[in-house]
């Protein structure tokens, strides 16, 4: 193309953008559908456009009370998990590295640290904080998903833009619901990817919702983010590394970048999820994502009592219940048989889990977590930090364990996460404990007092008792908050508790 012809076409494009686009005070130009999609594309809404419509339709005033209540519960639980990881090695590395990657900035709070950062920097570190302990919430659709990992995006962007508590609730609902509905529609694990890929659809919707993007720009953001948002399940396989804590954090930073591009008119593909369903085995015919507003998933999110993989909650609970009954008889145990579900066994009782080499593998190891629960009566963050899982008595007890499918559990609750444990002693005596539904499950939810106690245990060492109580109060009255920055300021480390 000749230079003169190129310039002529460029001038025409600029004129069209001025006519069809709108410019916000923050500098983003939102291009209308006439530029973002072809004429024929507007006859049938793409899935990306449907996601955009879904996000734009969510309004605080129309949200059911239980959904609003659930949004505040997941926020408090997630903040507690983040506080619990402040000062950890993965978090400290991330907090140092973001400034070299995303630049110096002071628009968003890094939870539990004194220095603020850019939005992308803050949401990345906060994402690592939320995930590190493996104590954050879980949704079970086609597979386990940790939707709370989208919360750092909502918090950072609402803080940067001075949004209200009600707008933060809207953003939470948008991010959670979109991610969970993708999780319901298709299994990423079956195709070799991590379930966190579902959040590549939720994150741009959060950003677009907070920035007020029109439908077509938002649809483009979803297309760009969805096409890039594939993380291999190797992250959670074998010896689990620190990367487990940053998988979704990196996806979130990428999703916000995708949304910034789309806000300026950068177009993205459609059919990203359909491509996965049709091109990656097993092929899924007739892919459909339920985007009906009335069918909210948020109240079905499960919370963790123990800082371990969600499918090990029942195992740990049963082990803790049996602990008092085997005091002084540990040496007399001849065999321990654990019954659970085939898919769970495959993920948490494979050979690598019987000889864990890293903390990340240990907190995903059925034999390790059960041994600590039986010996100590609990499974805690401190056990992992102090390498309790490497102790000789723990390792010795693991060698006596065998795991098999629990036919009775499967028959009664086909899609459950329960566990049954039988301990046989040298004299032939035996003990059995069965937990069909673990504490914290949506069918057996944590009480509000238990949730607040969990939060306080992690928050007090970082922001003091007074500071932690203030955060609880602000979250409880979130819908009345005029500016989210009142909450985010309360998340900074105070005085001698500073981790750096």
C-alpha positions in Angstrom: 0.0 0.0 0.0 1.3 3.4 -0.9 2.0 5.9 1.9 -0.6 8.4 0.5 -3.3 5.7 0.3 -2.4 4.6 3.8 -2.7 8.2 5.2 -6.1 8.6 3.4 -7.4 5.4 5.0 -6.1 6.4 8.4 -7.8 9.8 8.2 -11.1 8.0 7.3 -10.7 5.7 10.2 -10.0 8.6 12.6 -13.1 10.4 11.4 -15.2 7.3 11.9 -13.9 6.8 15.4 -14.8 10.3 16.3 -18.3 9.8 15.0 -18.9 6.4 16.4 -16.8 6.4 19.6 -17.0 8.3 22.8 -14.1 9.5 24.9 -14.1 9.3 28.7 -12.2 11.6 31.0 -9.7 8.8 31.8 -8.6 8.8 28.1 -10.2 5.6 27.0 -12.0 5.7 23.6 -14.8 3.2 23.4 -15.5 2.1 19.8 -19.0 1.1 18.9 -20.1 -2.1 17.3 -19.8 -0.7 13.8 -16.0 -0.8 14.1 -15.6 -3.7 16.6 -17.7 -6.2 14.6 -18.8 -6.8 11.0 -22.3 -6.1 9.9 -23.2 -9.8 9.7 -21.8 -10.4 13.2 -24.6 -8.3 14.8 -27.3 -10.7 13.7 -26.4 -13.2 16.4 -24.8 -12.3 19.7 -21.5 -14.1 20.2 -20.8 -15.7 23.6 -18.4 -12.8 24.3 -21.2 -10.3 23.7 -23.5 -12.4 25.9 -20.9 -12.2 28.7 -20.7 -8.4 28.2 -24.5 -8.1 28.4 -24.5 -10.3 31.5 -22.0 -8.1 33.3 -23.7 -4.9 32.4 -27.1 -6.3 33.6 -25.9 -6.9 37.1 -27.1 -4.1 39.3 -26.8 -3.9 43.1 -30.4 -2.9 43.5 -31.6 -6.1 41.8 -29.3 -8.5 43.7 -31.0 -10.9 46.1 -30.1 -10.4 49.8 -28.4 -13.8 50.0 -26.1 -12.9 47.1 -25.1 -9.6 48.7 -24.5 -11.4 52.0 -22.4 -14.1 50.2 -20.4 -11.4 48.5 -19.4 -9.9 51.8 -18.6 -13.3 53.3 -16.3 -14.2 50.5 -14.6 -10.8 50.7 -13.9 -11.2 54.4 -12.6 -14.8 54.0 -10.4 -13.8 51.1 -8.9 -10.8 52.9 -8.2 -13.2 55.9 -6.4 -15.6 53.5 -4.3 -12.7 52.1 -3.3 -11.5 55.6 -2.2 -15.0 56.5 0.4 -15.0 53.7 1.9 -11.5 54.3 5.6 -11.9 54.7 5.8 -15.3 53.0 8.5 -16.0 50.6 6.3 -16.1 47.4 4.6 -12.8 48.5 7.8 -11.0 49.2 9.3 -12.1 45.9 6.2 -10.9 44.1 6.1 -7.6 46.0 9.7 -6.9 45.1 9.3 -7.9 41.4 6.2 -6.0 40.5 8.0 -2.7 40.7 10.5 -3.9 38.1 7.7 -5.2 35.9 4.8 -2.8 36.3 6.7 0.3 37.4 6.4 2.4 40.5 2.9 3.5 41.4 0.6 4.3 44.3 -2.9 3.8 43.0 -3.7 0.5 44.6 -3.0 -1.1 48.0 -0.8 -4.2 48.5 -2.6 -6.0 51.3 -0.5 -6.1 54.5 2.5 -4.2 53.0 3.2 -0.5 53.6 3.8 0.6 49.9 1.1 0.9 47.3 1.6 -0.1 43.7 0.1 0.1 40.2 -3.2 -1.7 39.7 -1.6 -4.6 37.9 1.2 -4.8 40.5 -1.2 -4.7 43.4 -3.6 -7.3 42.0 -0.7 -9.6 41.2 0.8 -9.6 44.7 -2.7 -9.7 46.3 -3.5 -12.7 44.1 -0.4 -14.5 45.3 -1.3 -13.6 48.9 -4.9 -15.0 48.5 -3.8 -18.3 47.0 -0.6 -19.1 48.9 -2.1 -20.7 52.0 -4.5 -22.9 50.0 -7.2 -21.7 52.4 -9.3 -19.6 50.0 -12.9 -20.5 49.0 -13.9 -23.1 46.4 -16.7 -23.6 43.9 -17.3 -27.1 42.6 -18.7 -27.1 39.0 -17.2 -29.5 36.6 -14.1 -29.3 38.8 -12.8 -27.3 41.8 -12.3 -23.6 41.2 -11.1 -20.9 43.5 -13.2 -17.9 42.4 -11.8 -15.7 45.2 -8.7 -15.2 43.2 -10.6 -12.6 41.0 -11.2 -10.4 44.1 -7.8 -8.6 44.0 -8.8 -7.3 40.6 -12.1 -5.9 41.8 -10.5 -4.4 44.9 -7.6 -2.7 43.1 -9.7 -1.3 40.3 -12.5 0.0 42.6 -9.8 1.6 44.8 -8.1 3.3 41.8 -11.4 4.7 40.5 -12.9 5.6 43.9 -15.9 3.3 43.5 -18.4 2.7 46.3 -19.0 -0.4 48.3 -22.1 -1.2 46.2 -20.0 -1.0 43.1 -17.4 -3.3 44.6 -20.2 -5.8 45.4 -21.4 -5.6 41.8 -17.8 -6.3 40.6 -17.5 -9.2 43.0 -20.7 -10.8 41.7 -19.7 -10.2 38.1 -16.3 -11.8 38.5 -17.5 -14.7 40.6 -20.6 -15.6 38.5 -18.9 -15.4 35.1 -16.0 -17.6 36.3 -18.2 -20.1 38.0 -20.6 -20.4 35.1 -17.7 -21.1 32.7 -16.6 -23.7 35.3 -20.1 -25.3 35.1 -20.0 -25.4 31.3 -16.7 -27.1 30.6 -13.9 -29.0 32.3 -10.4 -27.5 31.7 -8.7 -30.3 33.6 -10.0 -32.9 31.1 -8.2 -31.0 28.4 -4.9 -30.6 30.2 -5.5 -27.0 31.5 -6.0 -25.6 35.0 -9.5 -24.6 36.2 -8.3 -21.1 36.8 -8.7 -20.6 33.0 -12.3 -19.8 33.7 -11.3 -16.6 35.4 -9.9 -15.3 32.1 -13.6 -14.6 31.3 -14.4 -13.1 34.7 -11.5 -10.7 35.1 -12.1 -8.5 32.0 -15.8 -8.3 32.9 -14.8 -6.9 36.3 -12.5 -4.3 34.7 -15.0 -3.4 32.1 -17.8 -3.1 34.6 -15.8 -0.8 36.9 -14.6 1.3 34.0 -18.1 1.6 32.4 -17.1 0.1 29.0 -19.9 -0.3 26.4 -20.9 -3.8 25.3 -18.7 -4.2 22.2 -15.5 -3.0 23.9 -16.2 -5.4 26.8 -16.9 -8.3 24.4 -13.5 -7.6 22.7 -11.8 -7.6 26.1 -13.4 -11.0 26.9 -12.2 -12.3 23.5 -8.6 -11.2 24.0 -8.4 -12.4 27.6 -10.2 -15.7 26.8 -7.8 -16.5 23.9 -4.7 -15.9 26.1 -6.0 -17.4 29.3 -4.7 -21.0 29.1 -2.6 -22.3 32.0 -1.4 -25.9 31.9 -2.5 -28.1 34.8 1.2 -29.1 35.3 1.1 -26.2 37.8 -0.8 -28.5 40.2 0.9 -31.8 39.2 3.8 -33.6 40.7 6.1 -31.5 43.0 4.0 -28.3 43.3 6.0 -25.1 43.1 5.4 -21.5 44.1 3.7 -21.0 40.7 0.5 -22.5 42.1 0.1 -19.2 43.9 0.6 -17.0 40.9 -1.3 -18.8 38.1 -4.5 -16.8 38.4 -2.7 -13.6 39.5 -0.8 -13.6 36.2 -4.1 -14.3 34.3 -5.7 -11.4 36.1 -2.9 -9.0 35.2 -3.2 -10.1 31.6 -7.0 -9.8 31.6 -6.8 -6.2 32.8 -4.2 -5.4 30.1 -6.6 -7.0 27.6 -9.4 -4.8 28.8 -7.2 -1.7 28.5 -6.5 -2.6 24.9 -10.2 -3.2 24.1 -11.1 0.1 25.7 -8.9 1.8 23.2 -10.5 0.0 20.3 -8.3 -3.1 20.0 -10.5 -5.9 18.8 -10.5 -9.5 19.9 -11.7 -12.9 18.6 -15.0 -14.5 19.3 -15.7 -18.2 19.9 -12.8 -18.7 22.3 -14.6 -21.1 24.6 -16.3 -22.8 21.7 -12.9 -23.4 20.1 -11.7 -25.1 23.3 -14.8 -27.3 23.3 -14.5 -28.4 19.7 -10.8 -28.6 19.2 -9.4 -30.0 22.4 -10.3 -33.6 23.4 -12.7 -34.7 24.8 -14.8 -32.8 22.3 -17.9 -31.2 23.9 -20.9 -30.9 21.6 -23.4 -28.1 22.1 -21.4 -26.0 24.6 -23.7 -23.6 26.5 -23.0 -21.2 29.3 -25.9 -20.5 31.7 -26.0 -16.7 31.9 -29.5 -16.4 33.4 -29.3 -13.8 36.1 -31.7 -15.5 38.4 -29.5 -18.6 38.9 -26.8 -17.1 41.1 -23.9 -19.4 42.2 -22.4 -17.2 44.9 -24.3 -18.7 47.8 -23.0 -22.1 46.8 -19.3 -21.2 47.4 -17.6 -23.4 50.0 -15.1 -22.2 52.6 -12.1 -24.1 53.9 -11.6 -25.0 57.6 -8.1 -26.4 56.9 -5.3 -24.8 54.7 -5.3 -27.7 52.3 -6.8 -28.8 49.0 -10.6 -28.6 49.1 -11.0 -32.3 48.4 -9.0 -33.1 51.6 -11.3 -31.2 54.0 -13.3 -34.2 54.9 -10.1 -36.3 55.3 -8.6 -33.8 57.7 -11.9 -33.4 59.6 -12.3 -37.2 60.1 -8.6 -37.5 61.1 -8.9 -34.7 63.7 -12.0 -36.4 65.1 -10.1 -39.7 65.4 -7.0 -38.1 66.9 -8.1 -38.2 70.5 -9.1 -41.8 70.3 -5.6 -43.0 69.2 -3.6 -41.0 71.7 -0.8 -43.2 73.0 -1.6 -46.0 70.5 0.1 -44.6 67.4 2.8 -47.3 67.5 0.1 -50.0 67.6 -1.6 -48.9 64.4 -1.3 -51.7 61.8 -3.2 -50.2 58.9 -5.2 -47.2 57.9 -7.7 -47.5 55.0 -9.1 -44.3 53.4 -12.2 -44.4 51.2 -13.0 -41.5 48.9 -13.9 -40.7 45.3 -11.9 -42.0 42.3 -11.2 -38.5 40.8 -10.2 -37.2 44.2 -7.9 -40.2 44.8 -6.2 -39.5 41.4 -5.5 -35.9 42.4 -4.4 -36.2 46.0 -3.2 -39.8 46.5 -1.0 -40.4 43.5 2.6 -41.7 44.2 4.1 -38.2 44.4 1.7 -37.4 47.2 3.0 -40.3 49.4 6.5 -38.7 49.2 6.0 -35.0 49.0 9.1 -32.9 48.3 7.6 -29.4 48.6 5.0 -27.6 50.8 2.8 -27.2 47.8 2.7 -30.9 47.3 2.2 -31.6 51.0 -0.9 -29.6 51.3 -2.3 -31.5 48.3 -1.3 -34.8 49.8 -4.0 -37.0 51.3 -1.6 -39.2 53.3 0.3 -36.2 54.7 -2.7 -34.2 55.8 -4.4 -37.2 57.3 -1.2 -38.2 59.2 -0.9 -34.7 60.7 -4.6 -34.6 61.6 -4.3 -38.0 63.4 -1.1 -37.1 65.3 -1.8 -33.5 66.1 -5.6 -33.2 66.1 -5.6 -30.5 63.5 -4.0 -29.3 60.2 -2.7 -25.8 60.4 -0.6 -23.2 58.5 2.1 -23.5 61.2 2.5 -27.2 60.5 3.4 -26.5 56.9 5.6 -23.5 57.7 7.6 -25.6 60.3 7.9 -28.6 58.0 5.9 -30.8 60.3 5.0 -32.8 57.2 8.6 -34.0 56.9 8.7 -35.4 60.5 9.6 -39.1 61.0 6.3 -40.0 62.8 4.3 -38.4 60.0 6.2 -40.3 57.3 5.9 -43.5 59.3 2.2 -43.2 59.6 1.8 -42.5 55.9 3.5 -45.8 55.1 0.6 -47.6 56.8 -2.1 -46.0 54.6 -3.9 -47.3 51.6 -6.6 -45.5 49.6 -9.5 -46.9 47.7 -12.9 -45.8 46.2 -15.6 -45.6 48.8 -18.6 -47.4 47.3 -21.0 -46.4 50.0 -20.0 -42.7 49.7 -20.4 -42.8 45.9 -23.8 -44.5 46.1 -25.1 -42.0 48.7 -23.5 -38.8 47.4 -22.3 -39.4 43.8 -20.6 -36.0 43.4 -19.5 -35.5 47.0 -16.2 -34.8 48.6 -16.6 -37.0 51.7 -14.2 -39.5 53.2 -14.3 -42.6 55.4 -11.3 -43.7 57.5 -10.7 -47.0 59.2 -7.8 -47.6 61.6 -6.9 -51.1 62.5 -4.6 -51.8 65.5 -2.2 -54.7 66.0 -4.7 -56.4 68.4 -7.4 -56.4 65.8 -9.4 -53.5 67.3 -10.6 -50.9 64.8 -11.9 -47.3 64.7 -13.9 -45.7 61.9 -14.9 -42.1 61.1 -16.9 -40.9 58.1 -17.4 -37.3 57.1 -19.9 -37.2 54.2 -20.0 -33.3 54.0 -17.1 -31.4 55.3 -17.5 -28.3 57.5 -17.5 -25.2 55.3 -19.3 -26.9 52.4 -22.2 -25.0 50.9 -24.4 -27.7 52.5 -22.7 -27.3 55.8 -21.5 -23.7 55.8 -19.1 -22.1 58.3 -21.0 -19.9 60.8 -20.4 -16.2 60.7 -18.5 -16.4 64.0 -16.2 -19.1 62.7 -15.6 -17.0 59.6 -14.7 -14.0 61.6 -12.5 -16.0 63.9 -10.6 -17.3 60.9 -10.2 -13.8 59.6 -9.0 -12.4 63.0 -6.4 -15.1 63.5 -4.6 -14.0 60.3 -5.3 -10.3 60.3 -4.4 -9.3 63.9 -0.7 -10.0 63.5 -0.6 -7.7 60.5 -2.9 -4.8 61.3 -3.5 -5.2 65.1 -6.7 -6.2 66.8 -8.2 -2.8 66.5 -7.3 -2.7 62.8 -8.7 -6.1 62.1 -12.0 -5.3 63.9 -12.3 -2.2 61.7 -11.9 -4.3 58.5 -14.6 -6.6 59.8 -16.9 -3.7 60.4 -16.3 -2.1 57.0 -17.0 -5.3 55.2 -20.1 -5.9 57.2 -21.4 -2.5 56.2 -19.9 -2.5 52.7 -23.1 -1.5 50.9 -23.0 1.8 52.9 -19.4 2.6 52.0 -19.1 5.7 49.8 -15.5 5.1 48.7 -13.8 1.7 48.8 -10.5 3.5 49.6 -11.8 3.7 53.2 -11.5 -0.1 53.3 -8.3 -0.5 51.3 -6.5 2.0 53.6 -7.4 -0.3 56.5 -5.6 -3.2 54.7 -2.1 -1.7 54.9 0.4 -3.0 57.5 0.6 -1.0 60.7 3.7 -0.1 62.8 5.9 -2.9 63.9 3.7 -5.5 62.1 5.1 -4.3 58.7 6.5 -7.3 56.9 9.3 -5.4 55.1 
